[in-house]
Amino acid sequence: MGRRLVIGVGAAVAVLAAGGGIAVLNWPAEAVPVSLPETVASAPPAAAPAAAAKAPAGRTTISALDLAPLGSSAGLPQRATKRFSMVGVNWSNPKDKPTGTVQVRTRSAATGAWSGWQSLEIAEAAVDQPDELTKVRGRTTPIWTGPADGVAARLVDGGGKPLPAGLRLKLIDPDTPTGGGTGGGAAMAVPPASSGPAPDTSPPASEGPAGEATTRPTTAPVTTAPATTPAAPPVTKAPAQPALVKPAAMPAIVSRAGWGADEKSVKAPPAIAPDGVKMVFVHHTAVKAVPCAQSASQIRSIMANDIDDGFDDLGYNFVVDQCGTVFEGRGGGVTKAVVGAHVAGFNTGSVGVALLGDYTTIKPTQIALTRIAQLAAARLGAYGSTVSGTVELGGKTLPRLAGHRDAAQTACPGNAMYPFMTVMRARALMPDLKIAGLTGGPLVGATGSYYVRTTARLSWSVGGDPAGIARFDILRNNQVVTVAGGTERAANIDVPAGANTFAVRVVHTTGAADVTPSIKVFGDRTAPIVATGPTVTLRTGTYSATAVPATVTFKATDNVKVFSQRATAPAVVPLGATSTVWYPTVKPGAALRYTVEARDWAGNTGSKSVSRTVTQLPETAAKRTGAWSARVASSYLGGRALAASAKNAKLAYTFTGTSAALTFTRTAATGVAYVYVDGVKVGTVDTKAAKTTHRQTLWVRSLTSKTHTVSVMVAGTRGRPTVISDGLTYVR
């Protein structure tokens, strides 16, 4: 129903005028939103059907305060009350209405803080069945307060005119514990000053009688029925239904028993439209959205409010929450053409689907739009029609899936939701539109983006009748860049450098359109750079005439991020994306090319190479000082080594290179040697080992690229003075 009138009198007109005009969009020529809403920030993530419904913990109660005796200028001072979560006002004659605006403020049961003043707007006509119409009272749209235990009321701009007869303020609690209420009790006492702002200074007024309408306790659980659950039978009063009704081709639906409908409060059996369902109206409830776990409580409050306003039952045929849970509305069976009370003059032959919440400025969630579309497709399909085209109803030509405002002077279903009517039509006609994938670059989970160089291929899928699809628009950064035919399901796309978004919009032959959520695609044409190195140095270990351990250092950078690295020469070796070092074993005596390659997420590659020769100098190439004796054995490099025991005996190697290494034989009896570079002592090497090992490189050093002299000097260690030198290896 939406509950709010666009055209009213008194303060209601002023409020609406201040809020700006309402743009009327004619179907099917509404503007199609280029990007769809994500889940509302304050909403929980989409839940499985029925998961958000909360089984009622008690009973629904209404506490009523008679406001008529207050007079034309009086207010109701703030006072303690029983707990409630919804507030509304009604009066005897629907043709009458208060002059001015009724405002209320409420006290939070959790914090004790008082809210600001909130206006109760005049509700539009919703009932049109003759028997039901005789019972309807004038009323305002209710407001959802959440758990509260205090209330105050006032009339603004009343002009001194009398209040309508039977004016009453009603406080609805959907979760009153069985066996008693909570809060301030039946007595309406003015709260102490410490519990909130000072009481109103408006003239005191006599307090009218307070009455309470009580519904029966109900504890029906919410359960998920198997897919084979049969459709529910027609319902009149107190139905014995399963907790979940799931007719064929419809989304899972939480039954009235599942959300705790009070069947004993229903005033009359449902009416069934003789010609079936011809169209579907979309509404918003125009009350503050609640977390999905509280949806059932809010629906029980709306039902109690509707019935207290004189309706035979809840006015809507279905209610959907922001998590996509669908609730059965007015009783009579979800597969029957039940006549609701949601658009006066148009109820017979229509289905009213309401989204919980106020969508004046907040956009609906994706899942809610989808569920409404599924309901519309199922209910119209059951009677041989689709959401395409129009229908004559109530003296008007209307789209088969219409917003409330299409038939009445109302803002419903909200200015932020109404533009998505064309999306809901598209989802009913062409369901399950989604991007199937993108080839041309990887999806990087950490960023949520695809990375490609210049082009990619985008694919998508959609359901429904392919013959009804006019075209697909490929959107890049919310602009159409490619148009594909209705039978196509993939297209090549150009990806500019930098961050981009892509989406696919499907357009039906009727003009209805839907668009996928966008994907992020980053265009990257810049190759990584190996900014440092590769630099080849020697390392310690066992050397031979065919294998020398080496170290290659490098550092690659990219404008976005390096995805992978590898060495491609002198051997192909995979390297980590963040690696800065590589440890090859190379053959000495030959010039070798060392190449490091880096790849980014988009597949761009950059590499850098250097050529280096690892050369082994035998001990015979050294200049000797002191007594050195030859050692001959195949275990030495080149089959020979030099040994000396006299202190200060020295071997001096001269070469041009960037890295040098000294190799020794180690035994339990060998001693210490000193190492000099260009005449400066730089290290001490102890060649002692538990067992004899040959060709052991114990000292390495990186050098500047020039001619150097590296010397080995015997230290003359007491008890083990001998040093066996097996040559020098260097890189040039």
Buried (B, 14 or more C-beta within 10 A) or exposed (E): BBBBBBEBEBBBEEBBEEEEEBEEBEBBEBEBBBBBBEBBEEBBEBBEBBBBBBBBBBBBBBBBBBBBEBBBBBBBBBBBBBBBBBBBBBBBEBEBBBBBBBBBBBBBBEEEEBBEEBBBBBBBBBBBBEEBBEBBBBBBBBBBBBBBBBBBBBBBEBEEEEBBEBBBBBBBBBBBEEEEBBBBEEEBEBBEEEBBEEBBEBEEBEBBEBEBBEBEBBEBEBBBBEEEBEEBEBBEBEBEBBBBBBBEEBBBBBBBBBBBBBBEBBEBBBBBBEEBBBBBBBBBBBBBBBBBBBBBBBBBBBBBBBBBBBBBBBBBBBBBBBBBBBBBBBBBBBBBBBBBBBBBBBBBBBBBBBBBBBBBEBBBBBBBBBBBBBBBBBBBBBEEBBBBEBBEBBEBEBBBBBBBBBBBEBBBBBBBBBBBBBBBBBBBBBBEBEBEBBEBBBBBEEBEBBBBBBEBEBBBBBEBEEEBBBBBBBBBEEEEBBEBEBEEBBBEBEBBEEEBBBBBBBBBBBBBBBBBBBBBBBBBBBBBBBEEBBBBBBBBBEBEEEEBBBBBBBBBEBEBBBBBBBBBBBEEBEBEBEBBEBEBBBEBEEEBEBBBBBBBBBBBBBBBEBEBBBBBBBBEEBEBBBEBEEBEEEEBBBEBBBBBBBEEBBBBBBBEBBBBBBBBBBBEBBBBBBBBBEEEEEBEBBBEBEEEBBBBBBBBBBBEEEEBBBBBBBBBBEEBBBBBBBBBBBBE
